[in-house]
Structures are given as C-alpha cells and as structure tokens.
C-alpha cells in the first residue's frame, strides 16, 4: 500500500497523574482525521515512545488502531525499542 496525503504525528497526552490520557488521545485522532488528515502516526519521536512502558505503548496502539479501523485510514507506528520489534 502506498501512503498518500498528510499523516499527522500525534503527541501522547497525559493526565494530571502522569498516566497516558487514552480518551484525549482518541479525541485528538478523531479531530485530526475530521480536519482532513489521511492517517495518523504514533509512537515516533513526538509520542514520547521511549518514555512509555510496553503496556502503555500497547494501549496507545489499541486506541489508535480502533480509531483508524473505524475510519478506514492508515496508522503508522514507530518501533523504537527492541521490545517493540518482538
């Protein structure tokens, strides 16, 4: 599959306790896609992937995968650690 259009790299939002704000992440993905993005990018350098645990990265991927499947758009995800490549 060839990617076309603008694919927006998303930040990873956090709540006041420092936990990943999954609801805010889902809303952000919907907002950029509604604004015309062709897809989203996650767990790259803007997504603090190196600072997230494996469970947190999996949660981010689960949320964004569901959004992208529902909207039929591509999700590009970074693999920044050896753990991500397994």
C-alpha positions as CSV (number, residue, x, y, z in Angstrom):
1,X,0.0,0.0,0.0
2,X,1.3,3.4,-0.9
3,X,0.7,6.2,1.6
4,X,-0.7,9.4,0.2
5,X,-1.8,12.6,1.8
6,X,-0.9,14.1,5.2
7,X,-0.3,11.7,8.0
8,X,-0.2,13.6,11.3
9,X,2.2,12.6,14.0
10,X,0.3,12.6,17.3
11,X,1.6,13.5,20.7
12,X,0.8,11.3,23.6
13,X,-1.3,13.2,26.0
14,X,-1.0,12.6,29.8
15,X,-3.4,13.3,32.6
16,X,-2.6,15.1,35.9
17,X,-1.3,11.9,37.4
18,X,1.2,11.2,34.6
19,X,-0.9,8.4,33.1
20,X,-1.5,8.2,29.3
21,X,-4.8,10.0,28.7
22,X,-6.3,7.5,26.3
23,X,-9.6,9.3,25.9
24,X,-7.8,12.5,25.0
25,X,-5.7,10.6,22.5
26,X,-8.8,9.1,20.9
27,X,-10.4,12.5,20.6
28,X,-7.2,14.0,19.2
29,X,-7.1,11.3,16.5
30,X,-10.7,11.9,15.5
31,X,-10.1,15.7,15.4
32,X,-7.1,15.5,13.0
33,X,-8.9,13.0,10.8
34,X,-12.0,15.1,10.7
35,X,-9.9,18.0,9.8
36,X,-8.6,16.2,6.7
37,X,-5.6,14.1,7.7
38,X,-5.2,11.0,5.6
39,X,-3.9,9.0,8.5
40,X,-2.0,9.2,11.8
41,X,1.5,8.4,13.1
42,X,2.1,7.3,16.6
43,X,5.0,6.2,18.9
44,X,7.5,8.2,16.9
45,X,9.7,10.9,18.4
46,X,6.7,13.2,19.1
47,X,4.9,10.5,21.0
48,X,7.3,10.0,23.9
49,X,7.6,6.3,23.0
50,X,10.9,5.9,24.7
51,X,9.4,7.0,28.0
52,X,6.4,4.8,27.8
53,X,6.2,1.3,29.2
54,X,5.4,-1.7,26.9
55,X,1.8,-1.7,28.4
56,X,1.4,2.0,27.7
57,X,2.6,1.7,24.1
58,X,0.2,-1.3,23.6
59,X,-2.7,0.8,25.0
60,X,-1.8,3.7,22.6
61,X,-1.7,1.3,19.7
62,X,-5.0,-0.3,20.7
63,X,-6.8,3.1,20.9
64,X,-5.4,4.4,17.6
65,X,-5.9,1.1,15.8
66,X,-9.6,1.2,16.7
67,X,-9.9,4.8,15.5
68,X,-8.1,4.1,12.2
69,X,-10.1,0.9,11.5
70,X,-13.4,2.7,12.2
71,X,-12.4,5.5,9.8
72,X,-10.6,3.2,7.3
73,X,-7.4,5.2,7.3
74,X,-3.8,4.1,7.8
75,X,-2.0,4.0,11.2
76,X,1.8,4.2,11.1
77,X,3.6,3.2,14.3
78,X,7.2,3.6,15.3
79,X,9.2,0.7,16.6
80,X,11.7,2.4,18.9
81,X,12.9,-0.3,21.2
82,X,13.9,-4.0,20.8
83,X,10.8,-4.8,22.8
84,X,8.6,-3.2,20.0
85,X,10.2,-5.5,17.4
86,X,9.1,-8.7,19.0
